Amino acid sequence: MSFRVVKLTVVTDFACANCCIGQHELLDAIAYCQDTLQLPLNFELEHLPFRLISNSILAEDTPKVERADFLQKHIGKERFTKLQNAISKWGEEKGVPISFRGVMSQTTRAHRLVQKAYKLGGQKLQVPLLCAVFKAHMEDAKDIADINVLAEIAESAGTMSKAEAIAFLESDELEQEVNAMCDEARSRGITGVPMTIIDGKWAVSGGQSSDVFIQIFKKLAHAGVHNAPSPFAAPVVDTLLVV
């Protein structure tokens, strides 16, 4: 049987609760398509950085602000309440205790570490670390701008030792690259995340459910091993667009 390789490029930010949800849903969809449906698909994942909050608003070493207070100030109390309710509902249904506890953290250091993981071991190192960073921030209310916190996450995820992670994070390695990636995403018109780009051709925006991704992957499997023509006779979701 010939397997089609599906390249998934996910633009994401750790400050974004919907990005955390989107990651859970995407991985659930991949597992279901491979283990249950046994579709002839292999997946290559790469995560690229995005900063929803600029350094001018929130620098890595500024005094810490509670996440709930920060979000209420910057998106408004009504919008924050709706977001909080939606996130809580999803968390209860999935058994994932996402909350807005803890401090608001700038995400540049976390993005640098996740990009370093990809350079060291591709998706095999990047995906577990990315999931661990999301869990630390969104479930455990940890400050992911804190070098020691990130170093402990890196060690527990098997990326590198704590000492190696501290040395990396205290340097400026990959800082320019992460900044350039964030700028490039915005220059291409991305203003919100998550954004999942499929085979460099189609993009699904927002924290979609696993069912949405499953339907997309079914179409890709039905189209066979070739990348063209498009397997999408019509937009799979109304956020589908060509990039």
C-alpha positions in Angstrom: 0.0 0.0 0.0 1.3 3.5 -0.9 1.2 6.0 1.9 0.7 9.7 1.3 2.8 12.0 3.4 0.8 14.9 4.8 2.9 17.9 5.8 1.2 19.8 8.6 2.7 23.2 9.5 1.0 24.6 12.6 1.5 28.3 13.5 0.8 28.6 17.2 1.4 30.6 20.4 1.6 29.3 23.9 -0.3 32.3 25.2 -3.4 31.1 23.2 -5.8 28.7 24.9 -7.4 27.9 21.6 -4.0 26.9 20.3 -3.7 24.4 23.2 -7.2 23.1 22.3 -6.3 22.9 18.6 -3.2 20.9 19.4 -5.2 18.3 21.4 -7.8 18.0 18.7 -5.2 17.7 15.9 -3.3 15.0 17.6 -6.5 13.1 18.4 -7.5 13.3 14.8 -4.1 12.0 13.6 -4.3 9.1 16.1 -7.8 8.2 15.1 -7.0 8.3 11.4 -3.9 6.1 11.8 -5.0 3.7 14.6 -8.8 3.3 14.0 -9.4 4.2 10.4 -6.0 3.0 9.3 -5.8 5.6 6.5 -2.8 5.3 4.2 -1.3 8.5 5.5 1.9 9.4 7.3 2.1 12.8 9.0 5.0 15.2 9.2 4.4 18.0 11.8 6.3 21.2 12.2 5.2 24.0 14.6 6.1 27.6 13.8 6.0 30.5 16.3 3.6 33.4 16.6 3.3 36.1 19.2 -0.2 37.3 19.9 1.3 39.8 22.4 4.1 42.0 21.3 7.2 42.6 23.4 6.3 46.3 23.7 3.2 45.2 25.6 4.6 42.3 27.5 8.4 41.8 27.7 9.9 38.6 29.1 11.3 40.2 32.2 8.6 42.7 33.1 6.7 42.4 36.4 4.3 39.6 36.3 0.6 40.2 35.8 -2.2 37.6 36.5 -3.5 36.1 33.2 -7.1 36.8 33.9 -6.4 40.4 34.8 -4.2 40.9 31.7 -6.8 39.4 29.3 -9.7 41.3 30.8 -7.7 44.6 30.3 -6.7 43.8 26.7 -9.7 42.1 25.2 -12.4 43.3 27.5 -14.4 41.7 30.3 -17.3 40.5 28.1 -15.1 38.9 25.5 -12.9 37.3 28.2 -15.9 35.9 30.0 -17.1 34.3 26.8 -13.6 32.9 26.1 -13.4 31.6 29.7 -16.7 29.8 29.4 -15.9 28.2 26.1 -12.5 27.0 27.3 -14.0 25.7 30.6 -16.7 23.8 28.7 -14.2 22.1 26.4 -12.0 21.3 29.3 -14.8 19.6 31.2 -15.9 17.6 28.2 -12.3 16.4 27.4 -11.0 16.1 31.0 -8.3 18.6 30.3 -8.1 21.2 33.2 -7.3 24.3 31.1 -7.7 27.5 33.0 -6.6 31.1 33.2 -4.7 30.7 36.5 -1.2 31.9 36.8 0.7 34.8 35.2 0.7 36.1 31.7 4.0 35.1 30.1 5.8 36.3 27.0 6.4 33.3 24.8 9.6 34.0 22.9 11.8 31.8 25.1 9.4 28.9 24.9 9.3 29.3 21.1 13.1 29.3 20.9 13.2 26.1 22.9 10.6 24.4 20.7 12.4 25.5 17.6 15.7 24.1 19.1 13.9 20.8 19.7 12.9 20.6 16.0 16.5 21.3 14.9 17.7 18.5 17.3 15.2 15.8 16.4 12.4 17.0 14.2 8.8 16.3 15.2 9.9 13.4 17.5 11.4 16.0 19.9 9.3 19.0 19.0 5.8 17.7 19.5 6.3 16.2 23.0 8.0 19.4 24.2 5.3 21.6 22.7 2.6 19.6 24.4 4.6 19.8 27.7 4.9 23.6 27.4 1.2 23.9 26.8 0.4 21.7 29.8 2.7 23.6 32.1 1.2 27.0 31.1 -2.4 26.2 30.5 -3.0 23.4 33.1 -0.3 23.8 35.7 -0.3 27.7 35.7 3.5 27.8 35.4 5.4 30.8 34.1 6.9 29.8 30.8 9.0 32.9 30.5 11.0 31.6 33.5 14.2 29.9 32.3 14.3 27.4 35.1 10.7 26.3 34.4 11.4 25.9 30.7 14.6 24.0 31.5 12.7 21.6 33.7 10.1 21.0 31.0 12.8 20.4 28.4 14.5 17.8 30.7 11.2 16.0 31.6 10.2 15.9 27.9 13.5 14.3 26.9 14.6 17.3 24.8 17.9 18.0 26.6 19.3 18.1 30.1 18.2 21.0 32.4 21.8 22.4 32.3 21.8 22.3 28.5 18.5 24.0 28.4 19.5 26.7 30.8 22.7 27.4 28.7 20.6 27.6 25.5 18.0 29.9 27.0 20.6 32.2 28.5 22.1 32.6 25.1 20.5 34.4 22.2 20.5 31.3 20.0 17.5 31.2 17.6 16.1 34.5 19.0 16.5 36.3 15.6 15.1 33.3 13.8 12.0 33.2 16.0 11.5 37.0 15.6 11.8 36.6 11.8 9.3 33.7 11.8 6.8 35.7 13.8 7.3 38.7 11.4 6.9 36.4 8.4 3.7 35.0 9.6 2.2 38.4 10.0 3.5 39.5 6.6 1.6 36.6 5.1 -1.6 37.9 6.6 -1.8 35.7 9.6 -3.3 37.7 12.5 -4.7 34.9 14.7 -3.7 31.4 15.6 -3.8 28.5 15.5 -3.3 28.2 11.8 -2.8 24.7 10.3 -1.3 24.7 6.8 -1.7 21.4 5.0 0.9 20.4 2.4 1.8 24.1 2.0 -1.4 24.7 0.0 -4.4 24.8 2.3 -4.9 26.4 5.7 -7.5 25.8 8.4 -7.7 28.6 10.9 -8.9 28.5 14.5 -9.0 25.7 17.1 -11.0 23.3 15.0 -12.5 20.0 16.4 -10.9 16.7 15.6 -13.9 15.9 13.4 -12.9 18.7 11.1 -9.4 17.4 10.7 -10.6 13.8 10.3 -12.8 14.8 7.4 -9.9 16.6 5.8 -7.6 13.6 6.2 -10.2 11.3 4.7 -10.3 13.5 1.6 -6.5 13.5 1.4 -6.4 9.7 1.7 -9.1 9.3 -1.0 -7.1 11.6 -3.3 -4.2 9.2 -3.2 -0.5 9.8 -3.0 -0.4 12.7 -5.4 -0.5 16.3 -4.2 -2.5 17.6 -7.1 -5.2 18.3 -8.0 -6.8 19.6 -4.8 -8.7 16.9 -2.9 -11.1 19.6 -1.7 -14.1 19.9 -4.1 -15.3 22.7 -1.9 -14.0 24.3 1.3 -14.0 21.7 4.1 -14.8 24.5 6.6 -15.6 28.1 5.9 -12.1 29.1 7.2 -10.3 27.1 4.5 -8.2 29.3 2.3 -5.3 29.1 -0.1 -2.0 30.5 1.2 
